[in-house]
Amino acid sequence: YVNRLLDVRIQKWVMFSTVWNEVIDHFRTEDLISNKERDYLKFSRFDGFSQAIYLPVFQTAGVVEEALDLLEGQIEDDYQPTDGELFKPILSHVTMRTAIAEVWELGSHVLLKLLGPVHNDDAVFIINYIMKWVENGTMSDHMKVAKIRSIVKGLVGLVGVLKGVSRRKPALQRRSVGQKKSAAAPSGPPARGIRRSISAGALSAGNVAQTPAQAPKKTENVLIIDALRDQTRDKCRALVNAMKGIMNASDREGKEVMDRLTFALSMENGFFWDDAYASDALDDLARSDIFKSVLTKLQGLVACHPDEVEPKSKEARRRLTFFVNSLFMDMPNAPSIHDMFSWNVLTPYYKETVTLNKSELESRSDALGVSTMLYLQTLFKPDWANFLERMGLQDEEKVWSKSIAAETRQWASIRAQTLNRTVSGMMYFEKALRLLANLERLDDDTTNDLMGEKFGYIVSCQVYGQMKKDQDSKADDIDDLMHRYPHLRIAYIDSARVNRTGEM
């Protein structure tokens, strides 16, 4: 029963995350938020990871810092609390517990991918030991829990440097092929959630002499200039040294972990000393979109302040606040989309502006004293910057190029008093219905049939027929709206000649 209950809860969270991400993506389409804000606001999903979804960064930013403060506040010089006492406030806080679990999993993934196959055995060995201590409630026996902040500090530094991977151009050919260490008998605890790997013994246990036939072939050292690699190494060394610093040297298992870390730092064919191997490892990360997404999520968890991840747009905050508050309303369960009532919306229209054109936007307005475009750019400055980012433009003069002019007109029109803005707002209903149909797993044909059956939107443009005859640009703009929204209907009065005298 418990497993079934958990499955239902996870399914509901997945459904909610789908709706939430759709709302955030729509905000980005309307340039209410930037790419970075979009990444901070969305739920994350990573194929092959333990959780179905990961909380948005804006919800978990700063939580790890709060957990560290709670942890350090309970440690006293004259009394050493047990693990249960130390971690009880953290485990009782759902968001805090989830954030720390995400840091552990994503941080382990980043380190395993960064260090590569040469260090994989030692990394998995250490991870398994720490997981065993956590499960047995003996972390404080093997580690100096009061110094955990140094680990987080080292991880923040490493993640900050690794963000440069997104701008890295991988080499066309690999510089070297990493060689794995010879294997020895395993001495660590059984793997828990991570595949068991056989590793070379730690320095204290690695006493097997290597015969000349087993010795790796020497290769010619070639100087490879790679600034990102050198910076990453420095930060990674600082993190490994911080891990060594929190281990209890008087404890046998803690000492064994320290020896493993020391061995990893001293390997000549590993990440810390082999230039070609380290550069190839970073090139592999630069090719991985999943790694970049994990890195963004991890940076938000450990390095971002809550104020940094909130959207700057007042309109975005207003909409999100309204949406979140509505979740706490006492509402009955919604029926299936097949059983819901249908409704229609009618908007009267005569000859008002449909979509602002270039001449209207660039002409100087007597009421404003400046052009409409400059006024909108000033009034919605963050939105304009988001628009340029979405279009990939550095030069604002290119906004009127042939391929982008339509998007520029659309951006301005939905921020002015136009028919375009009214239609765009009303067609949110259709977007919502499509999302509900998607959640109910309806196929595309059924969904399209339901759109016309459950919701209708009509604009009563009395003079549309005359506009077409006069080749008015407003008629073309209305046609563009109908192409963008296929279920939009235009009602108009047409006229036809009935005799040669021209009478109608």
C-alpha positions, 0 to 999 in steps of 0.5 A: 500500500505504501509503495502504491501511495508513493507511486501515486504521489510521484505521478501527481508531482510529475503531472504538476511539474509538466503543467508548471514547466509549460507555464514557465516555457510560455513565460520565456516565449513572451520574454517575461523571463530570461534563459537563466531565469527559465532554468531556475524556475523549471522542474528538472528531469535527468534520464537514468537518475534516481528521482523522476523530477528535481525541484526548481532551483528557486525553491531550493536556493539557499536551503543547503546554507540553512542546513549547514547553519542548523548543523553547526549550531548543534555542535558544542565543544563539550558534547558530541551529539549523535547522528540522529540528534544532529540531522533530525532538524534537517530530516524533518524539513522536507525541502531541506532533506530533498535539497541535500539528497539532490546535492549528494546525487548530482555532486557525485555524478559531476565528480564521477564524470569529471574524474573519468574511468581512471579514478572511477574505482576509487571514487565509487569506493569512497561514495559507498563508504560514505553511504554506509556511514549515513545508513548506519548513523555513524557519520560523526564517528568517521568524519568531522561533521563540523567541517562539512562547510569546507566541502560545500565551499570546495564544491561551489568553487569547482562548479563555478569553474566548470560552468566554462564547459558550456563555452568550450569547443572540444578537440576533433580528436582525443589527445590520449586514451585513459588507462585503468589501474590494475585491479586488486581484491575489493575491501570496501563495503557493498555498493548501495545504489551505485554499481560495485567497482573493483579498485586498486588498493589504497596506499596502505593496502596497495602492496602488490609489486608490479612486474615489468610486463605489467608496467604501462607503456611510457608515452612522450609528454606533450605540453597542452595549453588549457586554462580551463583544465588548469583551473578545474584541477586547482578547484578539484584538488582543493575539494579533495583536500577538504574531503581529506581534512574532514576525515577522522584519521584515528578511525580505520575506515576514515583513514582508508578513505584518506589514503584513497584520496591521496592515491587519486591526487598522486596518480601520474596517469590520472586527472590531476597530472595527465594533461591529455587525459584531463583535457579529454575529460573536459571535452567529453563534458562539453559534448554532454547536454545532460552534464550541463543541465546537471551542472546548472541545477547543482550550481543553483543548489549550492551557490545561488542566493534566494534573491538571485533566482527570483524572476525580475519581471513584475508581471512574471511574479504577479502571474506566478503568485496568482497561480500558486495561491490558486493551488490552495483554494478549496476546489472540487475535483475537475471532470474529464475534458470529455465531460466538461462544459463547452463555452464560446467567447466573442470579441467585437472589433471594428478598425482598431490596430491589429498588430503594430507595424514598423512605421507605427512603432518608429514614428514619434508620438505627440502624446509620448514625445518619443517613438512608440518603440522607444517607449516600450523598450524603456517601459519593458527594459528587462523584457526587451533584453530577454527578447534580444537574448531569445533572438540571439541578437547583439545588435539592436539594429537587426531587429527589423531584418526580414527574418526577425521583423515579425517577432519584433512586431509581435513583441511590441503588439502584446505590450500595447492596446491591440487586437493581437494582445486580446486574441493572444490572451484569449487563446490561453484557454486553448493552450490550457485545454491542450495541456489538460488533454496531454495530461489525460494522454489523448492522441493528437486527433482527439485533442484537435477535435475537442478543441473545436468542440469545447472552446470557441473564440470569435472576433466579430470584425464587421468590415473585414470583407471590405478590408480585404477588398481595399487591401488594407494591411490590417486584413493581412494582420488578421490573416496572420492571427488566424494562421497562428491560431487555427481555431480562431474564427472571424465573423464579418459582413460581406457585400456583393454586387447584384446588378450592373449599376453597382447596387449592393 
